[in-house]
Amino acid sequence: RGKVKRDKDGNPKMKYPDTRDLIRFTMTEPLEELAGTALAFDYEPVYETARMTRGRKKITGFKFTLKRKQDGKIPEYWLQNAVVSRVVASLREWKVTDKNIALYLEDIGTKAANKILYDWQLKENTDDRINDRVKYCNAVFVRMGKAAQERLKQEVQAALR
């Protein structure tokens, strides 16, 4: 336990000497086990950027991307949290669909969602009222959600560089 296994000559013995076998046998099991969960993922190898000699580039790492299940249902644990459940209830009052709430609320955050709700209430008290809550509120919420997702994506890519 914890010791390196050695062959007859005293050299370290590798369980998977071939890189393809190492990747195949260590990645397939987690891929299958996590396939139906919120932690399901894809991976792609990251190759070295500069190679001075000929031949195939070496794999220096892996890029994992989570596959988020987007079934459009609000998770039950959101409704059990007091702060999040109030935000969800307020968004529903403004006719934001459950699908949009489920897809974008986590990325937008509750503070930003409360600010959107506050802005909508201010707009409602002016002469420029919201005529169609379903269209307007969903459009604004989706626009904010996509902007937040794009910002998060850029932050992750900047961190990987």
Contacts in CASP RR format, 6 or more apart in sequence:
PFRMAT RR
TARGET T0000
AUTHOR 0000-0000-0000
METHOD contacts of the structure
MODEL  1
RGKVKRDKDGNPKMKYPDTRDLIRFTMTEPLEELAGTALAFDYEPVYETA
RMTRGRKKITGFKFTLKRKQDGKIPEYWLQNAVVSRVVASLREWKVTDKN
IALYLEDIGTKAANKILYDWQLKENTDDRINDRVKYCNAVFVRMGKAAQE
RLKQEVQAALR
4 12 0 8 1.000
4 13 0 8 1.000
5 12 0 8 1.000
5 13 0 8 1.000
6 12 0 8 1.000
6 13 0 8 1.000
7 13 0 8 1.000
16 22 0 8 1.000
16 25 0 8 1.000
16 26 0 8 1.000
19 59 0 8 1.000
23 45 0 8 1.000
23 59 0 8 1.000
27 43 0 8 1.000
30 41 0 8 1.000
31 41 0 8 1.000
31 43 0 8 1.000
34 40 0 8 1.000
34 41 0 8 1.000
36 69 0 8 1.000
37 69 0 8 1.000
38 68 0 8 1.000
38 69 0 8 1.000
39 66 0 8 1.000
40 66 0 8 1.000
40 67 0 8 1.000
40 69 0 8 1.000
41 64 0 8 1.000
41 65 0 8 1.000
41 66 0 8 1.000
41 67 0 8 1.000
42 64 0 8 1.000
42 65 0 8 1.000
42 67 0 8 1.000
43 62 0 8 1.000
43 63 0 8 1.000
43 64 0 8 1.000
43 65 0 8 1.000
44 62 0 8 1.000
44 63 0 8 1.000
44 65 0 8 1.000
45 59 0 8 1.000
45 61 0 8 1.000
45 62 0 8 1.000
45 63 0 8 1.000
46 59 0 8 1.000
46 60 0 8 1.000
46 61 0 8 1.000
46 62 0 8 1.000
46 63 0 8 1.000
47 57 0 8 1.000
47 58 0 8 1.000
47 59 0 8 1.000
47 60 0 8 1.000
48 57 0 8 1.000
48 58 0 8 1.000
48 59 0 8 1.000
48 60 0 8 1.000
51 57 0 8 1.000
51 58 0 8 1.000
63 160 0 8 1.000
70 102 0 8 1.000
70 103 0 8 1.000
71 102 0 8 1.000
72 98 0 8 1.000
72 99 0 8 1.000
72 102 0 8 1.000
72 103 0 8 1.000
73 98 0 8 1.000
73 102 0 8 1.000
74 88 0 8 1.000
74 98 0 8 1.000
74 101 0 8 1.000
74 102 0 8 1.000
75 102 0 8 1.000
78 84 0 8 1.000
78 85 0 8 1.000
78 88 0 8 1.000
78 105 0 8 1.000
79 85 0 8 1.000
79 88 0 8 1.000
83 110 0 8 1.000
84 105 0 8 1.000
84 110 0 8 1.000
87 105 0 8 1.000
87 110 0 8 1.000
87 113 0 8 1.000
87 114 0 8 1.000
87 117 0 8 1.000
88 101 0 8 1.000
88 105 0 8 1.000
90 114 0 8 1.000
90 117 0 8 1.000
91 101 0 8 1.000
91 105 0 8 1.000
91 113 0 8 1.000
91 117 0 8 1.000
91 137 0 8 1.000
91 141 0 8 1.000
92 98 0 8 1.000
92 101 0 8 1.000
94 117 0 8 1.000
94 120 0 8 1.000
94 133 0 8 1.000
94 137 0 8 1.000
95 133 0 8 1.000
95 134 0 8 1.000
95 137 0 8 1.000
95 138 0 8 1.000
96 137 0 8 1.000
96 138 0 8 1.000
96 141 0 8 1.000
97 134 0 8 1.000
97 138 0 8 1.000
100 138 0 8 1.000
100 141 0 8 1.000
100 142 0 8 1.000
101 141 0 8 1.000
103 145 0 8 1.000
104 141 0 8 1.000
104 142 0 8 1.000
104 144 0 8 1.000
104 145 0 8 1.000
104 146 0 8 1.000
104 148 0 8 1.000
104 149 0 8 1.000
105 113 0 8 1.000
107 145 0 8 1.000
107 148 0 8 1.000
107 149 0 8 1.000
107 152 0 8 1.000
108 116 0 8 1.000
108 141 0 8 1.000
108 144 0 8 1.000
108 145 0 8 1.000
108 148 0 8 1.000
109 148 0 8 1.000
112 144 0 8 1.000
112 148 0 8 1.000
116 140 0 8 1.000
116 141 0 8 1.000
116 144 0 8 1.000
120 130 0 8 1.000
120 137 0 8 1.000
120 140 0 8 1.000
123 129 0 8 1.000
123 130 0 8 1.000
124 130 0 8 1.000
130 136 0 8 1.000
130 137 0 8 1.000
END
